[in-house]
């Protein structure tokens, strides 16, 4: 799990989280794990870009992520910071 802002920061565009979101929206038919990217509060803000009403949540739950009321529970426990991979 990571956030739009974390990806933007990693790419050197710290204030471009929305641009990352727009890019993730267009990746629905590609082999991109867009379901693993949420907003900074852990909300499934991109869920309406997935087929089906709860597909994003279902994909996350299949991976062992707990989602309650469209929000990742214990985000800090499952968070991945792409900048730490350097």
N, C-alpha and C positions, 0 to 999 in steps of 0.2 A: 504494500500500500504506500502510495505517496500522494502528494498534493500538486495541484496545478502550479502553485507558487514555487514549490521545490524544484520542479522541472524548469520553470522559467529562470530561477536563480542559477541553476546548473548551466543553463545555456547562455548566461551572461546578460539576461534581460529581466532583472529582478522585479520590475513592475509590470510584467507582461503575462500575468497568470491567465487573464482572459484570452489572450492570443493562444496560449497553450490549450485552453478549453475549446476554442474554435477548431484548432488542429485535431484535437481528440474527437470532436463531433463528426468530422469527416472521415474518421478511420473505422467506422462501423463495419464495413464490408471487407476490411483488410485484417491481416493477422497481427493486430496490435492489442495488447491487453488493456484497453481503455477502461474497462470496468474496475481496474485497480487504482484509478486516479480520482480523488475526491477533493472537495474544497478544504481549506485550512482547519475547519471545524469538524471535518469528517463526514459532512453531509453528501449524500448521493445526488449532487446537483446536475449531473449529466445523465441521469437515469432515463429521461424521456427520449434520449437518442438511441436507445436500445429497443429492439423488437420485443413486444410483449410488455405487460404492465409492470412486472417485477424482475425482468431478466437480469439487470445489473445486480440486484440484491441476491438473486438465486445463484449467480456465478460466484459472488463473494462468499456466500454461505457454503457453497460446494468446496471452497478452498479453506474452510474453517474460520472465516471471519464472522463475527457476531454483528448483526445489524438490527437496531431497534428504532422504529419511527424514522426510517431513512437516514440513520446516522450510525457510523462505525463506532462500536463500543471499544474502549481501550485502544484508541488510535495510536497512542505513544508506544504500545507494545508491538504493534504490527507495522509501524511506520518505517519506510525505507527512504534514506536521504541519498539521492544520486550523487551528490557532491562528495560523499564519503567513499565512493568507489574509486577515486583518483589515486 
